[in-house]
Amino acid sequence: MRGASTAAGALLLGLGAHYAYRLWRWRGGLQAAIREADARPPSADTAEGDGAANALPRVTVVVPARDEEHTIGPCVDSVLAARYPADRLQVIVVDDDSSDATPDVVRARVAADDRLMLVQIPENRRRERAHKKRAIEKAVAFATGEIILTTDADCVVPPGWVRAMVAPFAEPGVAFVSGPVRYRLGPRPSWFVRTQALDFFGLMLCGAGGIGIGQPNLANGANVAYRRATFERLGGFSGIDGVTSGDDELLMQKMAYGSGGAGRAEGPAAVRFCADPGAVVVTAPAPTWRALVHQRTRWASKPAFYPPRLQRMIGVVGGYLVGLVAVGAAATAVPAARPWALAAYGLRAAADLAILVPGARRFGHARALWAYPLLWLVHAPLTLAAAAMGPVRRFEWKGRVLDR
């Protein structure tokens, strides 16, 4: 028994060392993105002269919305309040067959601001999946901006958001920019909210770090931007439009690594992460456990469509999480497993905090760190459960029951 525990423990620590190395590299990638952002002028209030303003690209902000009557108003108001030249900003809200007053809320604002446009797609009710992707493609058909910038209808953006997110495109080779997103905590957040907020934030930081080392993996559609010409040249979401989710990282991966028959990819170096604190988009956490399960199941439905190299990376990390759950369970009954469990969980905590702490400081999310002890306990089993359900279980999204 002791020999078996030693062999299993040594294997687990080996996987843990790989996990720690991976997160340490992502930490370095995050720091590289921060240095790049800090080397640029502050995003919100600089370059105000006519000549500087004329040098800024024309931007189309796309906001897909379905049954968002309570959130679409604040979202649109925050985008229209952006400190960006009015003649270079277009905002398109795509109403995805809403059954509430979402389009009416938007129409009231269209009448007051000619930068805003409402597009409706009742034809989406005939689709079986990928409704959001079709909504974005239809908006791009009406876009006048050379840069497409997307956010979600339940988000609020800061005044410097547009300028911060388009700044990396000053480099001609940049085709796609991922930006920071965090959950809204509120004045007295519950532990349920804090824990999912920190988990979500950690995923965002890992995505930032992967981009920073030239290995794009994760992004969030609440805050991404890309060149319209590149999107159109690669056929939009063609090749990935059979997947319900993935208007963010699957598109980013398509631009970085390519997708069958879609034309020449731009390469990983064409992807950037915007680490400007003025680019942080704030969104709402899942309100209930049921909503959280459906959300994580939807997220877990995408890795089967990742490039093989990213799938292998996920497999190794998944193996480590399986080992953590197994050694934690064994430690309750097998004394010989307890030192290995302590070492494995300690290594995990050190690796996690190495990227979470600097990221939380950078993006104003330090309050979420108090939830780490609880996240440390529940993350592995919940992640594995979502991974198991993702490829096979249907999920609810915006009032629809969908396959992946």
Contacts in CASP RR format, 6 or more apart in sequence:
PFRMAT RR
TARGET T0000
AUTHOR 0000-0000-0000
METHOD contacts of the structure
MODEL  1
MRGASTAAGALLLGLGAHYAYRLWRWRGGLQAAIREADARPPSADTAEGD
GAANALPRVTVVVPARDEEHTIGPCVDSVLAARYPADRLQVIVVDDDSSD
ATPDVVRARVAADDRLMLVQIPENRRRERAHKKRAIEKAVAFATGEIILT
TDADCVVPPGWVRAMVAPFAEPGVAFVSGPVRYRLGPRPSWFVRTQALDF
FGLMLCGAGGIGIGQPNLANGANVAYRRATFERLGGFSGIDGVTSGDDEL
LMQKMAYGSGGAGRAEGPAAVRFCADPGAVVVTAPAPTWRALVHQRTRWA
SKPAFYPPRLQRMIGVVGGYLVGLVAVGAAATAVPAARPWALAAYGLRAA
ADLAILVPGARRFGHARALWAYPLLWLVHAPLTLAAAAMGPVRRFEWKGR
VLDR
1 334 0 8 1.000
1 336 0 8 1.000
2 336 0 8 1.000
5 330 0 8 1.000
5 334 0 8 1.000
5 336 0 8 1.000
5 337 0 8 1.000
5 340 0 8 1.000
6 336 0 8 1.000
6 340 0 8 1.000
8 326 0 8 1.000
8 327 0 8 1.000
8 337 0 8 1.000
8 340 0 8 1.000
9 327 0 8 1.000
9 337 0 8 1.000
9 340 0 8 1.000
9 344 0 8 1.000
12 320 0 8 1.000
12 323 0 8 1.000
12 324 0 8 1.000
12 327 0 8 1.000
12 340 0 8 1.000
12 344 0 8 1.000
13 340 0 8 1.000
13 343 0 8 1.000
13 344 0 8 1.000
13 347 0 8 1.000
15 316 0 8 1.000
15 319 0 8 1.000
15 320 0 8 1.000
15 323 0 8 1.000
16 320 0 8 1.000
16 344 0 8 1.000
16 347 0 8 1.000
16 348 0 8 1.000
16 351 0 8 1.000
17 347 0 8 1.000
18 316 0 8 1.000
18 320 0 8 1.000
19 316 0 8 1.000
19 317 0 8 1.000
19 320 0 8 1.000
19 347 0 8 1.000
19 348 0 8 1.000
19 351 0 8 1.000
20 347 0 8 1.000
20 348 0 8 1.000
20 350 0 8 1.000
20 351 0 8 1.000
20 354 0 8 1.000
22 313 0 8 1.000
22 317 0 8 1.000
23 206 0 8 1.000
23 351 0 8 1.000
23 352 0 8 1.000
23 354 0 8 1.000
23 355 0 8 1.000
24 351 0 8 1.000
24 354 0 8 1.000
25 209 0 8 1.000
25 210 0 8 1.000
25 213 0 8 1.000
26 205 0 8 1.000
26 206 0 8 1.000
26 207 0 8 1.000
26 208 0 8 1.000
26 209 0 8 1.000
26 210 0 8 1.000
26 213 0 8 1.000
26 355 0 8 1.000
27 209 0 8 1.000
27 354 0 8 1.000
27 355 0 8 1.000
27 358 0 8 1.000
28 209 0 8 1.000
28 212 0 8 1.000
28 213 0 8 1.000
29 208 0 8 1.000
29 209 0 8 1.000
29 210 0 8 1.000
29 211 0 8 1.000
29 212 0 8 1.000
29 213 0 8 1.000
30 205 0 8 1.000
30 208 0 8 1.000
30 209 0 8 1.000
30 212 0 8 1.000
30 273 0 8 1.000
30 275 0 8 1.000
30 355 0 8 1.000
30 358 0 8 1.000
30 359 0 8 1.000
31 358 0 8 1.000
32 209 0 8 1.000
32 212 0 8 1.000
32 213 0 8 1.000
33 208 0 8 1.000
33 209 0 8 1.000
33 211 0 8 1.000
33 212 0 8 1.000
33 272 0 8 1.000
33 273 0 8 1.000
33 274 0 8 1.000
33 275 0 8 1.000
34 275 0 8 1.000
34 362 0 8 1.000
36 168 0 8 1.000
36 272 0 8 1.000
36 275 0 8 1.000
37 274 0 8 1.000
37 275 0 8 1.000
37 276 0 8 1.000
40 167 0 8 1.000
40 276 0 8 1.000
41 47 0 8 1.000
43 160 0 8 1.000
43 163 0 8 1.000
43 164 0 8 1.000
43 167 0 8 1.000
43 276 0 8 1.000
43 278 0 8 1.000
43 279 0 8 1.000
44 83 0 8 1.000
44 158 0 8 1.000
44 159 0 8 1.000
44 160 0 8 1.000
44 163 0 8 1.000
44 164 0 8 1.000
44 278 0 8 1.000
45 83 0 8 1.000
46 52 0 8 1.000
47 53 0 8 1.000
47 55 0 8 1.000
47 56 0 8 1.000
53 85 0 8 1.000
53 88 0 8 1.000
56 84 0 8 1.000
56 85 0 8 1.000
56 88 0 8 1.000
56 163 0 8 1.000
56 166 0 8 1.000
57 88 0 8 1.000
57 145 0 8 1.000
57 146 0 8 1.000
57 147 0 8 1.000
57 166 0 8 1.000
57 169 0 8 1.000
58 88 0 8 1.000
58 89 0 8 1.000
58 90 0 8 1.000
58 144 0 8 1.000
58 145 0 8 1.000
58 146 0 8 1.000
58 147 0 8 1.000
59 84 0 8 1.000
59 88 0 8 1.000
59 89 0 8 1.000
59 90 0 8 1.000
59 145 0 8 1.000
59 146 0 8 1.000
59 147 0 8 1.000
59 148 0 8 1.000
59 149 0 8 1.000
59 162 0 8 1.000
59 166 0 8 1.000
60 90 0 8 1.000
60 91 0 8 1.000
60 92 0 8 1.000
60 139 0 8 1.000
60 140 0 8 1.000
60 143 0 8 1.000
60 144 0 8 1.000
60 145 0 8 1.000
60 147 0 8 1.000
60 148 0 8 1.000
60 149 0 8 1.000
60 228 0 8 1.000
61 79 0 8 1.000
61 89 0 8 1.000
61 90 0 8 1.000
61 91 0 8 1.000
61 92 0 8 1.000
61 149 0 8 1.000
61 150 0 8 1.000
61 151 0 8 1.000
61 162 0 8 1.000
62 92 0 8 1.000
62 94 0 8 1.000
62 136 0 8 1.000
62 139 0 8 1.000
62 140 0 8 1.000
62 143 0 8 1.000
62 148 0 8 1.000
62 149 0 8 1.000
62 150 0 8 1.000
63 72 0 8 1.000
63 75 0 8 1.000
63 76 0 8 1.000
63 79 0 8 1.000
63 91 0 8 1.000
63 92 0 8 1.000
63 93 0 8 1.000
63 94 0 8 1.000
63 150 0 8 1.000
63 151 0 8 1.000
63 152 0 8 1.000
63 153 0 8 1.000
64 94 0 8 1.000
64 96 0 8 1.000
64 132 0 8 1.000
64 135 0 8 1.000
64 136 0 8 1.000
64 139 0 8 1.000
64 150 0 8 1.000
64 152 0 8 1.000
64 153 0 8 1.000
65 72 0 8 1.000
65 93 0 8 1.000
65 94 0 8 1.000
65 95 0 8 1.000
65 96 0 8 1.000
65 98 0 8 1.000
65 102 0 8 1.000
65 106 0 8 1.000
65 153 0 8 1.000
66 95 0 8 1.000
66 96 0 8 1.000
66 97 0 8 1.000
66 98 0 8 1.000
66 102 0 8 1.000
66 131 0 8 1.000
66 153 0 8 1.000
66 398 0 8 1.000
66 399 0 8 1.000
67 98 0 8 1.000
67 99 0 8 1.000
67 100 0 8 1.000
67 102 0 8 1.000
67 398 0 8 1.000
67 399 0 8 1.000
68 75 0 8 1.000
68 98 0 8 1.000
68 100 0 8 1.000
68 102 0 8 1.000
68 153 0 8 1.000
68 154 0 8 1.000
69 98 0 8 1.000
69 100 0 8 1.000
69 101 0 8 1.000
69 102 0 8 1.000
69 104 0 8 1.000
69 105 0 8 1.000
71 153 0 8 1.000
71 154 0 8 1.000
71 284 0 8 1.000
72 93 0 8 1.000
72 102 0 8 1.000
72 105 0 8 1.000
72 106 0 8 1.000
72 153 0 8 1.000
73 105 0 8 1.000
73 106 0 8 1.000
73 109 0 8 1.000
74 156 0 8 1.000
75 151 0 8 1.000
75 152 0 8 1.000
75 153 0 8 1.000
75 154 0 8 1.000
75 155 0 8 1.000
75 156 0 8 1.000
75 157 0 8 1.000
76 91 0 8 1.000
76 93 0 8 1.000
76 106 0 8 1.000
76 109 0 8 1.000
76 116 0 8 1.000
77 109 0 8 1.000
78 156 0 8 1.000
78 157 0 8 1.000
78 158 0 8 1.000
79 91 0 8 1.000
79 151 0 8 1.000
79 157 0 8 1.000
79 161 0 8 1.000
79 162 0 8 1.000
80 91 0 8 1.000
80 109 0 8 1.000
80 113 0 8 1.000
80 115 0 8 1.000
80 116 0 8 1.000
81 159 0 8 1.000
82 89 0 8 1.000
82 157 0 8 1.000
82 159 0 8 1.000
82 160 0 8 1.000
82 161 0 8 1.000
82 162 0 8 1.000
82 163 0 8 1.000
83 159 0 8 1.000
83 160 0 8 1.000
83 162 0 8 1.000
83 163 0 8 1.000
84 160 0 8 1.000
84 162 0 8 1.000
84 163 0 8 1.000
86 115 0 8 1.000
89 115 0 8 1.000
89 162 0 8 1.000
90 115 0 8 1.000
90 117 0 8 1.000
90 143 0 8 1.000
90 144 0 8 1.000
90 145 0 8 1.000
91 115 0 8 1.000
91 116 0 8 1.000
91 117 0 8 1.000
92 116 0 8 1.000
92 117 0 8 1.000
92 118 0 8 1.000
92 119 0 8 1.000
92 139 0 8 1.000
92 142 0 8 1.000
92 143 0 8 1.000
93 106 0 8 1.000
93 116 0 8 1.000
93 117 0 8 1.000
93 118 0 8 1.000
93 119 0 8 1.000
93 153 0 8 1.000
94 119 0 8 1.000
94 120 0 8 1.000
94 121 0 8 1.000
94 135 0 8 1.000
94 136 0 8 1.000
94 138 0 8 1.000
94 139 0 8 1.000
95 102 0 8 1.000
95 103 0 8 1.000
95 106 0 8 1.000
95 118 0 8 1.000
95 119 0 8 1.000
95 120 0 8 1.000
95 121 0 8 1.000
96 121 0 8 1.000
96 124 0 8 1.000
96 131 0 8 1.000
96 132 0 8 1.000
96 135 0 8 1.000
96 398 0 8 1.000
97 120 0 8 1.000
97 121 0 8 1.000
97 122 0 8 1.000
97 124 0 8 1.000
97 125 0 8 1.000
102 153 0 8 1.000
103 118 0 8 1.000
103 120 0 8 1.000
106 116 0 8 1.000
106 118 0 8 1.000
107 118 0 8 1.000
109 116 0 8 1.000
110 116 0 8 1.000
110 117 0 8 1.000
110 118 0 8 1.000
117 142 0 8 1.000
119 138 0 8 1.000
119 139 0 8 1.000
119 142 0 8 1.000
121 134 0 8 1.000
121 135 0 8 1.000
121 138 0 8 1.000
124 131 0 8 1.000
124 134 0 8 1.000
124 135 0 8 1.000
127 134 0 8 1.000
128 402 0 8 1.000
128 403 0 8 1.000
129 242 0 8 1.000
129 243 0 8 1.000
129 244 0 8 1.000
129 402 0 8 1.000
129 403 0 8 1.000
129 404 0 8 1.000
130 237 0 8 1.000
130 241 0 8 1.000
130 242 0 8 1.000
130 243 0 8 1.000
130 244 0 8 1.000
131 244 0 8 1.000
131 398 0 8 1.000
131 400 0 8 1.000
132 245 0 8 1.000
132 247 0 8 1.000
133 237 0 8 1.000
133 240 0 8 1.000
133 241 0 8 1.000
133 246 0 8 1.000
133 247 0 8 1.000
134 241 0 8 1.000
136 150 0 8 1.000
136 237 0 8 1.000
136 247 0 8 1.000
137 236 0 8 1.000
137 237 0 8 1.000
140 148 0 8 1.000
140 228 0 8 1.000
140 231 0 8 1.000
140 232 0 8 1.000
140 236 0 8 1.000
143 228 0 8 1.000
145 228 0 8 1.000
146 227 0 8 1.000
146 228 0 8 1.000
146 229 0 8 1.000
147 166 0 8 1.000
147 169 0 8 1.000
147 225 0 8 1.000
147 226 0 8 1.000
147 227 0 8 1.000
147 228 0 8 1.000
148 225 0 8 1.000
148 226 0 8 1.000
148 227 0 8 1.000
148 228 0 8 1.000
148 231 0 8 1.000
149 162 0 8 1.000
149 165 0 8 1.000
149 166 0 8 1.000
149 224 0 8 1.000
149 225 0 8 1.000
150 221 0 8 1.000
150 222 0 8 1.000
150 223 0 8 1.000
150 224 0 8 1.000
150 225 0 8 1.000
150 247 0 8 1.000
151 157 0 8 1.000
151 221 0 8 1.000
151 222 0 8 1.000
151 223 0 8 1.000
151 281 0 8 1.000
152 221 0 8 1.000
152 222 0 8 1.000
152 283 0 8 1.000
154 283 0 8 1.000
154 284 0 8 1.000
155 181 0 8 1.000
155 222 0 8 1.000
155 223 0 8 1.000
155 281 0 8 1.000
155 282 0 8 1.000
155 283 0 8 1.000
156 184 0 8 1.000
156 281 0 8 1.000
156 282 0 8 1.000
156 283 0 8 1.000
157 223 0 8 1.000
157 281 0 8 1.000
157 282 0 8 1.000
158 278 0 8 1.000
158 279 0 8 1.000
158 280 0 8 1.000
158 281 0 8 1.000
160 278 0 8 1.000
160 279 0 8 1.000
161 278 0 8 1.000
161 279 0 8 1.000
161 281 0 8 1.000
164 274 0 8 1.000
164 276 0 8 1.000
164 278 0 8 1.000
164 279 0 8 1.000
165 177 0 8 1.000
165 179 0 8 1.000
165 223 0 8 1.000
165 225 0 8 1.000
165 274 0 8 1.000
165 279 0 8 1.000
166 177 0 8 1.000
166 225 0 8 1.000
167 274 0 8 1.000
167 276 0 8 1.000
168 174 0 8 1.000
168 177 0 8 1.000
168 272 0 8 1.000
168 274 0 8 1.000
169 177 0 8 1.000
169 225 0 8 1.000
169 227 0 8 1.000
171 272 0 8 1.000
173 266 0 8 1.000
173 269 0 8 1.000
173 270 0 8 1.000
174 227 0 8 1.000
174 270 0 8 1.000
174 271 0 8 1.000
174 272 0 8 1.000
175 226 0 8 1.000
175 227 0 8 1.000
175 230 0 8 1.000
175 255 0 8 1.000
175 266 0 8 1.000
175 270 0 8 1.000
175 271 0 8 1.000
176 216 0 8 1.000
176 224 0 8 1.000
176 225 0 8 1.000
176 226 0 8 1.000
176 227 0 8 1.000
176 230 0 8 1.000
176 251 0 8 1.000
176 252 0 8 1.000
176 255 0 8 1.000
176 256 0 8 1.000
176 266 0 8 1.000
176 270 0 8 1.000
176 271 0 8 1.000
176 272 0 8 1.000
177 224 0 8 1.000
177 225 0 8 1.000
177 226 0 8 1.000
177 271 0 8 1.000
177 272 0 8 1.000
177 273 0 8 1.000
177 274 0 8 1.000
178 207 0 8 1.000
178 208 0 8 1.000
178 211 0 8 1.000
178 216 0 8 1.000
178 219 0 8 1.000
178 220 0 8 1.000
178 223 0 8 1.000
178 224 0 8 1.000
178 248 0 8 1.000
178 252 0 8 1.000
178 271 0 8 1.000
178 272 0 8 1.000
178 273 0 8 1.000
178 274 0 8 1.000
179 208 0 8 1.000
179 219 0 8 1.000
179 220 0 8 1.000
179 223 0 8 1.000
179 224 0 8 1.000
179 225 0 8 1.000
179 273 0 8 1.000
179 274 0 8 1.000
179 279 0 8 1.000
179 281 0 8 1.000
180 204 0 8 1.000
180 208 0 8 1.000
180 223 0 8 1.000
180 274 0 8 1.000
180 275 0 8 1.000
180 277 0 8 1.000
180 279 0 8 1.000
180 280 0 8 1.000
180 281 0 8 1.000
180 363 0 8 1.000
181 200 0 8 1.000
181 204 0 8 1.000
181 220 0 8 1.000
181 221 0 8 1.000
181 222 0 8 1.000
181 223 0 8 1.000
181 280 0 8 1.000
181 281 0 8 1.000
181 282 0 8 1.000
181 283 0 8 1.000
182 197 0 8 1.000
182 200 0 8 1.000
182 201 0 8 1.000
182 204 0 8 1.000
182 280 0 8 1.000
182 281 0 8 1.000
182 282 0 8 1.000
182 283 0 8 1.000
182 363 0 8 1.000
182 364 0 8 1.000
182 365 0 8 1.000
182 368 0 8 1.000
183 193 0 8 1.000
183 196 0 8 1.000
183 197 0 8 1.000
183 200 0 8 1.000
183 201 0 8 1.000
183 282 0 8 1.000
183 283 0 8 1.000
183 284 0 8 1.000
183 285 0 8 1.000
183 368 0 8 1.000
184 282 0 8 1.000
184 283 0 8 1.000
184 284 0 8 1.000
184 285 0 8 1.000
185 193 0 8 1.000
185 194 0 8 1.000
185 197 0 8 1.000
185 367 0 8 1.000
185 368 0 8 1.000
189 197 0 8 1.000
189 367 0 8 1.000
191 371 0 8 1.000
191 374 0 8 1.000
192 289 0 8 1.000
193 285 0 8 1.000
194 367 0 8 1.000
194 368 0 8 1.000
194 370 0 8 1.000
194 371 0 8 1.000
194 374 0 8 1.000
195 371 0 8 1.000
195 374 0 8 1.000
195 375 0 8 1.000
195 378 0 8 1.000
196 285 0 8 1.000
196 286 0 8 1.000
196 292 0 8 1.000
197 285 0 8 1.000
197 365 0 8 1.000
197 368 0 8 1.000
197 371 0 8 1.000
198 356 0 8 1.000
198 368 0 8 1.000
198 369 0 8 1.000
198 371 0 8 1.000
198 372 0 8 1.000
198 375 0 8 1.000
199 375 0 8 1.000
199 379 0 8 1.000
200 285 0 8 1.000
201 356 0 8 1.000
201 359 0 8 1.000
201 360 0 8 1.000
201 363 0 8 1.000
201 365 0 8 1.000
201 368 0 8 1.000
202 355 0 8 1.000
202 356 0 8 1.000
203 218 0 8 1.000
204 218 0 8 1.000
204 220 0 8 1.000
205 355 0 8 1.000
205 356 0 8 1.000
205 359 0 8 1.000
206 217 0 8 1.000
206 218 0 8 1.000
206 355 0 8 1.000
207 216 0 8 1.000
207 217 0 8 1.000
207 218 0 8 1.000
207 219 0 8 1.000
207 273 0 8 1.000
208 273 0 8 1.000
208 275 0 8 1.000
209 273 0 8 1.000
209 355 0 8 1.000
210 216 0 8 1.000
210 217 0 8 1.000
210 218 0 8 1.000
211 217 0 8 1.000
211 219 0 8 1.000
211 271 0 8 1.000
211 272 0 8 1.000
211 273 0 8 1.000
212 272 0 8 1.000
212 273 0 8 1.000
214 268 0 8 1.000
214 269 0 8 1.000
214 271 0 8 1.000
215 268 0 8 1.000
216 249 0 8 1.000
216 252 0 8 1.000
216 253 0 8 1.000
216 256 0 8 1.000
216 268 0 8 1.000
216 271 0 8 1.000
217 249 0 8 1.000
217 253 0 8 1.000
217 306 0 8 1.000
217 310 0 8 1.000
217 313 0 8 1.000
218 249 0 8 1.000
219 248 0 8 1.000
219 249 0 8 1.000
219 252 0 8 1.000
220 248 0 8 1.000
220 249 0 8 1.000
221 247 0 8 1.000
221 248 0 8 1.000
222 281 0 8 1.000
222 283 0 8 1.000
223 279 0 8 1.000
223 281 0 8 1.000
224 248 0 8 1.000
224 251 0 8 1.000
224 252 0 8 1.000
226 251 0 8 1.000
226 255 0 8 1.000
230 255 0 8 1.000
230 266 0 8 1.000
231 251 0 8 1.000
233 263 0 8 1.000
234 254 0 8 1.000
234 255 0 8 1.000
234 258 0 8 1.000
234 259 0 8 1.000
234 262 0 8 1.000
234 263 0 8 1.000
234 265 0 8 1.000
235 262 0 8 1.000
236 251 0 8 1.000
237 247 0 8 1.000
237 250 0 8 1.000
237 251 0 8 1.000
238 262 0 8 1.000
239 254 0 8 1.000
239 259 0 8 1.000
239 260 0 8 1.000
239 261 0 8 1.000
239 262 0 8 1.000
240 246 0 8 1.000
240 250 0 8 1.000
240 251 0 8 1.000
240 254 0 8 1.000
240 259 0 8 1.000
240 305 0 8 1.000
243 250 0 8 1.000
243 301 0 8 1.000
243 302 0 8 1.000
243 305 0 8 1.000
243 404 0 8 1.000
244 298 0 8 1.000
244 301 0 8 1.000
244 397 0 8 1.000
244 402 0 8 1.000
244 403 0 8 1.000
244 404 0 8 1.000
245 298 0 8 1.000
245 299 0 8 1.000
245 301 0 8 1.000
245 302 0 8 1.000
245 397 0 8 1.000
245 404 0 8 1.000
246 302 0 8 1.000
249 302 0 8 1.000
250 302 0 8 1.000
250 305 0 8 1.000
250 306 0 8 1.000
252 271 0 8 1.000
253 259 0 8 1.000
253 306 0 8 1.000
253 307 0 8 1.000
253 310 0 8 1.000
254 262 0 8 1.000
254 265 0 8 1.000
255 265 0 8 1.000
255 266 0 8 1.000
255 267 0 8 1.000
255 270 0 8 1.000
255 271 0 8 1.000
256 265 0 8 1.000
256 266 0 8 1.000
256 267 0 8 1.000
256 268 0 8 1.000
256 270 0 8 1.000
256 271 0 8 1.000
257 265 0 8 1.000
257 267 0 8 1.000
257 268 0 8 1.000
257 307 0 8 1.000
258 264 0 8 1.000
258 265 0 8 1.000
258 267 0 8 1.000
259 265 0 8 1.000
275 362 0 8 1.000
277 362 0 8 1.000
277 363 0 8 1.000
277 364 0 8 1.000
280 363 0 8 1.000
280 364 0 8 1.000
286 292 0 8 1.000
286 295 0 8 1.000
293 386 0 8 1.000
293 389 0 8 1.000
294 395 0 8 1.000
294 396 0 8 1.000
294 397 0 8 1.000
295 395 0 8 1.000
296 382 0 8 1.000
296 383 0 8 1.000
296 386 0 8 1.000
297 386 0 8 1.000
297 389 0 8 1.000
297 390 0 8 1.000
297 393 0 8 1.000
297 395 0 8 1.000
298 390 0 8 1.000
298 395 0 8 1.000
298 397 0 8 1.000
298 404 0 8 1.000
299 386 0 8 1.000
300 386 0 8 1.000
300 387 0 8 1.000
300 389 0 8 1.000
300 390 0 8 1.000
300 391 0 8 1.000
301 390 0 8 1.000
301 391 0 8 1.000
301 395 0 8 1.000
301 404 0 8 1.000
302 404 0 8 1.000
303 310 0 8 1.000
303 311 0 8 1.000
303 314 0 8 1.000
303 387 0 8 1.000
304 311 0 8 1.000
304 391 0 8 1.000
304 404 0 8 1.000
306 314 0 8 1.000
318 383 0 8 1.000
318 384 0 8 1.000
318 387 0 8 1.000
321 380 0 8 1.000
321 383 0 8 1.000
321 384 0 8 1.000
322 384 0 8 1.000
323 344 0 8 1.000
324 344 0 8 1.000
324 345 0 8 1.000
324 348 0 8 1.000
324 380 0 8 1.000
325 380 0 8 1.000
325 381 0 8 1.000
325 384 0 8 1.000
327 337 0 8 1.000
327 340 0 8 1.000
327 341 0 8 1.000
327 344 0 8 1.000
328 337 0 8 1.000
328 341 0 8 1.000
328 345 0 8 1.000
330 337 0 8 1.000
330 341 0 8 1.000
331 337 0 8 1.000
331 338 0 8 1.000
331 340 0 8 1.000
331 341 0 8 1.000
345 376 0 8 1.000
348 376 0 8 1.000
349 372 0 8 1.000
349 376 0 8 1.000
352 372 0 8 1.000
352 376 0 8 1.000
353 372 0 8 1.000
356 369 0 8 1.000
356 372 0 8 1.000
357 369 0 8 1.000
359 365 0 8 1.000
360 366 0 8 1.000
360 368 0 8 1.000
360 369 0 8 1.000
390 404 0 8 1.000
391 404 0 8 1.000
394 401 0 8 1.000
394 402 0 8 1.000
394 403 0 8 1.000
395 401 0 8 1.000
395 402 0 8 1.000
395 404 0 8 1.000
396 402 0 8 1.000
END
